[in-house]
Each structure stands twice: as C-alpha cells, then as structure tokens.
C-alpha cells in the first residue's frame, strides 16, 4: 500500500515540487550566461601561487597582534558587512543573476535576506557570545583552595573559508560573519565558477570601506590556488 501511495504521489506531484526535484531546473542552473572560455576572459584575477604563503603568514601575524579580540572591533566588522549589503544590493543582485540565471526575487529570498538576518543576529548576540561565564570548580580543588573557575571564549586563530558556487552570497558571508564574530582572521577563497559574484565581492572586500583588510585575506583562483 505504501508503494502505491508513493507512485500516486509521484504522478500527481504539485508543479512547484518538480522545480526542487529536478537538478536541471532553473533553480539549480550553473553559470548559464557564459562558457568556460568566456569565464576565463572575465576580469577575475587569480592570486599568484608564490604570493599565497606570504599572505597566510601575514594573516597569522595579524592574529598574533590581538587586534581582533576587542568587542568594538568585531562589531565594526559586522556593521561593515551589513553596510556592504545595504549599499550594493542592486550590484549583488545583478552579479548573482549573471552567475545563477536567477531573478531579483530569488536573490532577495535566498541570498540577501539570509545574510541580513545572520549579521543582525550576530550583532545582537555578540556581547553574550564573548561573555566570561562562571563554572563549578572540580572536586577536590574547591575544598582546599578558595578559588573559582571561569570559561572565557577566545578566538581560535586563522580561519580558512572555501565557498561553493551555487549560493555565492550566502555561502561567502555566513561563515565570514561567524568567523569575524569569534575574533578570527579569515583567509577567503571564493568559487572561480561564480565569476561575476566573486569579482564583485573581491572588489568590495578589498576596498577597505566595509571590513578591515588585515582580517580578511582574499585568494582567488581554482583548485591549484585552493590547495596551495
């Protein structure tokens, strides 16, 4: 009986579900507006391989300086991302449309709105995430010495973020927001397949207008650059 029900459901499946079930539908379209040769001609400059190691070393030095630790510094980065989305909404929508073949409604619902929600939530929770918490002192120490224990959240270091092509804005900024909220320095390698989005994000993040360039290092390229 259950098999017959499944077959019946497949025959009478609502049309809107066919979009999600079909990987070749427009929702899943990959780079419809350019071929591989055309993508290579777009102005996305790959990072020279010999410069990647020095960039990573510089990121470690930035983390060691502890500039990312203060609350205000982290909040400034989150506000910068929020400002980036607000001031470049049309450009972001156009770039995502060129890469994915999607219209403004898709970009707003699945990309822009998601990032706005993430960055607003991070700003509202940042102080609580950074707060030191009292913890019980394990037995038998607390019987012998009058001490108390605390749990203090600290940044982990340099975070490597490698993103896929299919949700270029959401998949770039969601982990970036999390890493910057935690006080980490980021090395960000965006997909070379979503050429228009990656080029735009590179220009915006390197402008120095939205985030501190010392804490977001960008590496562009393909598999060779990613494995370097």
Phi, psi and omega in degrees: 000320182294323179295317179298323179295320179296316179299316180297320179296320179297321181291327186246026182297134178302148186298326183293335180283337179296329179298317182283334182277340185259109183292349178262004179289165182303334180298332184251012184299133180250114173049059187286343190262003178204149176272178179299320179295321179292323179297322180293335181277348179288153188282055173257105184276123178285146178286128177302137184302321184290346181265353185290314180300314176298325178296318179292320177298319178296323177297319178295321178295321177298317179297319181296338179284348177066021179291339182274354186287320186295150179301314185296323178296315180296318180297323178298322179293319179294318178294327177295319177295318177299318178294322178301315180294316183295316187278343185234029184301313182294318180295320179295317179299317181295318181294316179295322178298320179293323182281321187252350183071029182251155181270179182301325181296316177298313183300319181292314187286318189256348182239291187297311182297323180297316181291320177302314180298318181297314185287326176293319179294318180298319178296321182288335185255353189302314182298319179292320179299326183274350187292141173281136184242138174287139179229148178298140177277129184299144173293142006258014186301317185290350176272340186256327185229133180284081180233168173225158183250145179227150174249114183247114178294132179229149176299152182270334181140233181257124182256127175267124180241116176245122189249152177276177184272335200281341172224073195300321181282310183299315184284345175274310191275335178297307177292330178294318177299316180296315183293318179290325176298325180279358178083022180268160169266141188244138166250116189248121176242107181271163185292134175283349179282324177270073193297312184296317180294315181297320178297316180294314180299321179299313180297317183290317183287332179273354183291338184079003183275336188245315178231155178293123183294342179288336186253357174230103179261128183256134174234120179251147178152196181253214183296323182296316179291324181293324182276345180292000000 
